[in-house]
Amino acid sequence: MPPSSSSSLGARGLPLDLSFEIFEIAVLILAIITVGNYLRDQKSDYLEGFLCVITYIAIAVAAFYFPTPPEPTDMLGVLGPRAHSEI
């Protein structure tokens, strides 16, 4: 994660933990295996590039429709325990 985005998450009080869901881990492993298989012979053609793009589009569509659990909020709509100490 780029430093600018991680620092902005910390400033907004969002958690910066590394607890990933099974779906996110499976998608990361799928992407690594897919690119590794396409680039194993150290040369590529348009078909392999197209298949790689199709794989990433399938991952994006699956991530878009994957249900995310609701995040806990307090009555003010602010996340986390730090929000109460700042008020």
Backbone as a ProteinNet text record, in pm:
[ID]
protein_1_A
[PRIMARY]
MPPSSSSSLGARGLPLDLSFEIFEIAVLILAIITVGNYLRDQKSDYLEGFLCVITYIAIAVAAFYFPTPPEPTDMLGVLGPRAHSEI
[TERTIARY]
85.1	0	90	62.7	144.2	136.9	245.4	246.7	139.7	110.2	11.2	-127.1	-163.4	-296.2	-301.9	-192.6	-195.7	-197.6	-130.4	-134.2	-270.1	-336.4	-469.5	-570.9	-553.3	-642.9	-623.4	-498.8	-471.9	-525	-520.5	-570	-721.5	-789.6	-935	-984.1	-895.6	-935.5	-975.5	-945.4	-977.1	-867.1	-901.1	-799.6	-700.6	-575.8	-470.7	-420	-510.3	-468.8	-449.9	-392.9	-369.5	-461.3	-580	-674.1	-753.9	-713	-776.9	-880.4	-982	-1080.8	-1028.4	-1091.3	-1049.1	-1057.5	-1161.1	-1176.7	-1057.8	-1013.7	-902.4	-772.8	-750.8	-630.9	-635.3	-752.1	-766	-744.8	-795.5	-778	-631.1	-562.8	-420.5	-339.6	-367.6	-296.8	-328.8	-455.7	-494.3	-418.6	-407.5	-336.1	-187.9	-127.1	15.5	39.7	-44.3	-28.1	-53.3	-154.2	-186.3	-71.2	-21.7	88.4	214.3	237.5	353.8	347.7	229.1	215.2	230.3	180.8	192.7	335.9	411	547.1	655.1	615.1	711.5	816.5	775.4	869.6	946.4	929.3	998.4	972.7	864.6	820.7	669.2	612.4	468.2	417.3	290.6	227.9	94.6	23.1	-101.3	-206.9	-207.8	-304.6	-283	-158.6	-130.7	-164	-134.9	-171.5	-321.1	-393	-538.5	-596.2	-541.7	-589	-560.3	-447.8	-414.7	-512.7	-545.6	-642.3	-780.2	-820.9	-949.7	-953.5	-842.5	-836	-854.2	-788.5	-802.2	-942.7	-1005.3	-1144.1	-1236.4	-1214.4	-1295.6	-1276.9	-1154.2	-1128.2	-1199.5	-1197.2	-1263	-1413.7	-1472.5	-1617.8	-1654.4	-1574	-1601.4	-1587.4	-1487.4	-1468.8	-1581.1	-1634.4	-1743.3	-1870.2	-1897.4	-2019.4	-2001.1	-1879.3	-1855.1	-1913.1	-1998.7	-2059.9	-1957.5	-1956.9	-1868.2	-1948.4	-1894.3	-1967.3	-1974.4	-2083.5	-2092.9	-1992.5	-1933.9	-1837.3	-1911.2	-1863.6	-1931.4	-1913.2	-2020.2	-2015.1	-2085.9	-2052.4	-2125	-2239.3	-2305	-2421.9	-2386	-2261.5	-2218.9	-2172.9	-2165	-2120.6	-1970.5	-1897.7	-1752.5	-1705.4	-1604.3	-1554.2	-1450.8	-1446.7	-1337.2	-1350.5	-1270.9	-1274.2	-1205.1	-1117.4	-1048.5	-1144.3	-1255	-1348.4	-1407.6	-1431	-1488.1	-1387.9	-1259.1	-1160.7	-1132.3	-1161.1	-1134.2	-1248.9	-1365.3	-1481.7	-1478.6
-116.7	0	123.5	219.1	340.2	416.4	480.2	550.9	658.9	725.8	833.3	779.6	666.2	611.7	550.8	489.4	431.9	540.3	652	758.6	827.6	833.7	894.7	804.8	673.4	582.9	599.1	611.4	628.9	760.9	863.8	994.3	995.7	914	908.6	813.6	745.6	656.2	518	483.1	349.6	252.5	126.7	30.5	-1.1	-21.3	-54.3	-196.5	-287.1	-423	-504.2	-621.4	-709.2	-830.3	-815.5	-926.4	-928.9	-1017.1	-1029.2	-1140.2	-1127.2	-1233	-1339.4	-1455.7	-1566.9	-1528.7	-1455.6	-1414.4	-1331	-1236.7	-1150.4	-1229.4	-1325.4	-1408.6	-1496.2	-1554.8	-1641.4	-1563.3	-1440.5	-1358	-1320.8	-1289	-1255.4	-1375.4	-1492.5	-1613.1	-1645.2	-1629.4	-1652.3	-1559.3	-1433	-1337.3	-1371.7	-1412.4	-1447.1	-1571.1	-1672.9	-1795.4	-1769.2	-1689.8	-1661	-1588.5	-1484.2	-1410.1	-1495.8	-1575.6	-1664.9	-1766.4	-1821.1	-1918	-1852.5	-1731.4	-1663.7	-1622.8	-1590.9	-1540.4	-1644.8	-1768.9	-1874.4	-1891.5	-1881.4	-1901	-1773.8	-1668.1	-1539.6	-1471.2	-1506.7	-1433.1	-1438	-1341.9	-1327.8	-1288.3	-1317.5	-1272.9	-1207.2	-1166.7	-1094.7	-1181.7	-1312.6	-1401.5	-1409.8	-1425.5	-1430.5	-1298.1	-1188	-1057.9	-1041.3	-1086.1	-1078.8	-1166.5	-1287	-1375.2	-1316.4	-1248	-1183	-1069.8	-990.6	-881.7	-938.2	-1046.4	-1109.5	-1161.7	-1217.2	-1264.4	-1148.7	-1036.4	-920.4	-860.9	-864.8	-816.4	-907.8	-1039.2	-1133.2	-1110.5	-1081.6	-1052	-923.4	-822	-695.3	-712	-789.3	-812.7	-891.3	-993.5	-1072.9	-987.5	-900.1	-813.9	-711.9	-667.1	-570.1	-632.3	-756.8	-821.7	-899.1	-906.8	-977.5	-895.6	-956	-877.4	-843.9	-719.6	-677.2	-663.3	-708.6	-694.7	-548.4	-507.3	-367.7	-339	-221.1	-181	-122.5	-149.4	-93.9	57.3	126	271.1	307	422.2	468.7	559.8	626.2	706.9	829.1	872.7	988.2	948	816.1	769.3	766	773.9	774	635.9	583.3	449.8	452.8	344.9	318.8	382.2	328.6	381.2	515.8	551.1	679.4	796.6	772	880.1	939.4	856.6	905.3	985.3	951.5	1025.4	1162	1181.6	1308.9	1406.7	1359.4	1448.2	1527
0	0	0	-85.6	-89.1	44	82.3	210.6	222	111.8	120.1	152.3	93.5	122	261.3	306.7	439.8	547	522.8	621.9	623.5	508.6	508	577.2	568.3	640.2	790.7	833.6	975.9	1027.9	945.5	988.5	1001.3	922	929.4	1038	1107.3	1213.8	1167.3	1042.2	991.7	1032.8	1055.9	1099.7	988	1025.3	930.1	954.6	988.3	1018.4	890.2	904.6	791.2	795.5	844.6	849.9	719.8	628.9	500	503.9	420.7	409.1	313.6	316.6	232.2	84	46.7	-93	-139.2	-58.4	-96.7	-109	-21.1	-28.5	-153.2	-181.3	-298.6	-427.5	-434.1	-553.9	-571.5	-464.2	-473.6	-522.1	-468.2	-511	-656.9	-696.6	-836.1	-930.6	-894.8	-980	-989.5	-879.4	-881	-966.3	-950.2	-1028	-1176.3	-1206.5	-1346.2	-1416.6	-1356.6	-1419.1	-1424.4	-1321.1	-1322.1	-1433.8	-1459	-1567.6	-1704.3	-1720.4	-1849.2	-1878.6	-1777.2	-1798.6	-1770.7	-1755.7	-1722.7	-1832.6	-1959	-2069.2	-2105.2	-2031.2	-2044.5	-2178.1	-2243.5	-2361	-2362.8	-2427.3	-2423.6	-2560.8	-2585.9	-2708.6	-2673.9	-2775.1	-2750.8	-2683.8	-2713.2	-2651.8	-2500.9	-2457.7	-2314.2	-2246.4	-2312.2	-2256.3	-2246.4	-2348.4	-2346.5	-2235.7	-2218.2	-2111.3	-1972.8	-1960.5	-1833.2	-1804.4	-1905	-1887.9	-1854.5	-1922.1	-1892.9	-1748.9	-1703.7	-1565	-1467.8	-1493.2	-1404.5	-1410.8	-1526.8	-1536.5	-1457.6	-1465.5	-1388	-1238.7	-1196.1	-1054.6	-1013.8	-1099.3	-1067.7	-1056.9	-1147.4	-1141.9	-1016.9	-984	-864	-737.7	-734.8	-618.2	-606.5	-720.8	-716.9	-658.7	-694.7	-647.6	-517.1	-465.5	-339.7	-225.1	-142.4	-34.1	74	114.4	221.7	349.2	461.1	586.5	628.3	689.6	733.3	843.9	836.8	938.5	1057.4	1177.7	1295.2	1303.6	1330.8	1348.1	1476.8	1530.3	1647.5	1602.5	1694.5	1659.8	1575.8	1582.2	1503.2	1363.6	1339	1208.8	1194.3	1306.2	1303.9	1348.9	1281.2	1311.6	1422.7	1497.1	1588.3	1724.5	1821	1957.7	1971.9	1876.2	1885.6	1865.7	1800.4	1770.5	1898.1	1999.4	2124	2206.3	2193.4	2270.4	2210.4	2081.7	2017.8	2032.8	2073.6	2084	2212.2
[MASK]
+++++++++++++++++++++++++++++++++++++++++++++++++++++++++++++++++++++++++++++++++++++++

